[in-house]
């Protein structure tokens, strides 16, 4: 992600399906169809795109977004790696977007991380 951002590219669709593990063991991003060039911290894009469960609040609220959305999706990905599912799930898009805009992710992650640490070791 840092390499993309240093070249003013935002990815906007980080999710497990878009990450591969190379033969060298390094992670590789795939599917750059939603990425956008020429975006830095001062530049914003208004495009509404991405996978619903991973959308950043800035995209959902249509307030313009930049590199920060990739860091949000990385956090969602880490949450999913710990818990086995994304933090925001609903069959109703309006409800899903309301959750993204209003649920305090830090408390969700803390609760999930504590539960993970308390799991019996095999």
N, C-alpha and C positions, 0 to 999 in steps of 0.2 A: 504494500500500500504506500509505503514511504517513497519508493521509487516512482510510482505513478504520480504521486502528489508533487514530487520534486520536478516533474516534467509538466506540471499544471494539467494533469488528467484526473478526473474523478471517475470512479468505477461504477458506483450506484447500484450494483446488484450482487453484493457479496452474500453468499449463502453456500451451504455445503455442496449443492449440486454444481457450483461453479469453481470448485477447488479440486485439483488433482494432485496426487503425490507422484513426483518424477522418480525415475529409476535411481537417481542420486539421493532420494529421500527429501528433497526440497519441495515445498508446496508451489504449485503453479496455478495461476488464475486463468479461467477460460471464459468464453462468452463476453466479449467486449462490446456487444451490441447496444448496451445502454450507457456506455462510457461517454464522456464528453471532454474534449480538449479545450485548452485556453482558460481554465478555471483556477483562480488563485484565491487567497483569503479575502481579497477586495472585490473579486468578481462573483456574481451570483447568476444562477440559471433558474428559470421559472418552470422548467419541464417537470411534469408529474409522471414519474416512471419508476419502476422497480417492482419487486415482489412484495405483495401487500403486508405479509407478516414481518418484513424486515424494513419497511419504510421508516425513515426518520421523521420526527415531528415537523421539521422544517418543510419536508415534502408534503406531508399530509395537510398542513395548514396553508400550503401554497404561498408561503411568505418569501420564497426565493431560497436557494441553497447553494452550498459550495462544498469544499473538501470535508467539512464537518460531518456530512451525511455518511461518508465512508467509515468514520470512526464510530458512529452510532451503529451501523450494521455490523462492524467488528464486535462491538459489545453484545449485540443480539446473538451473533454466532458463538461467542464464548459462553453466553448463558445457555444456549442450546447444547453446546458440548458438555456442560456440567449437568444439566437437568434432563437432556434427552428430547427436549421440545422447545420451540420458541416461546418467549414469555407472553406474547400476545397472540391469541387464537380465537377465532369466531367464524362461523359460517356467514355471519351478517357483516358486510363491509363497513357499514356505518358504525356498528358496535365496535368492530376491530379498530377503526380509526379513532373513535372516541377513547378507547383504551390506550392507544399509542399517545394520544395528546394529554391524558389525565393521570394514568397510573405511574406512580413513582417507582421507576425501575430499580433504584438502589435497594429498596426494601425487598423487592422480589428476589433480586440476586442474593442478598444477604441470607434470606430465608432458605433459598435453594442451596447455597453453598454450605450452610450449617447442616442441612439435612444430608447432603452429600458426604460431609466429613464424619457424620455420625453413623453412616452405613457400616454394617459389619464387614470386616476384612476377611477375604477368603484365602 
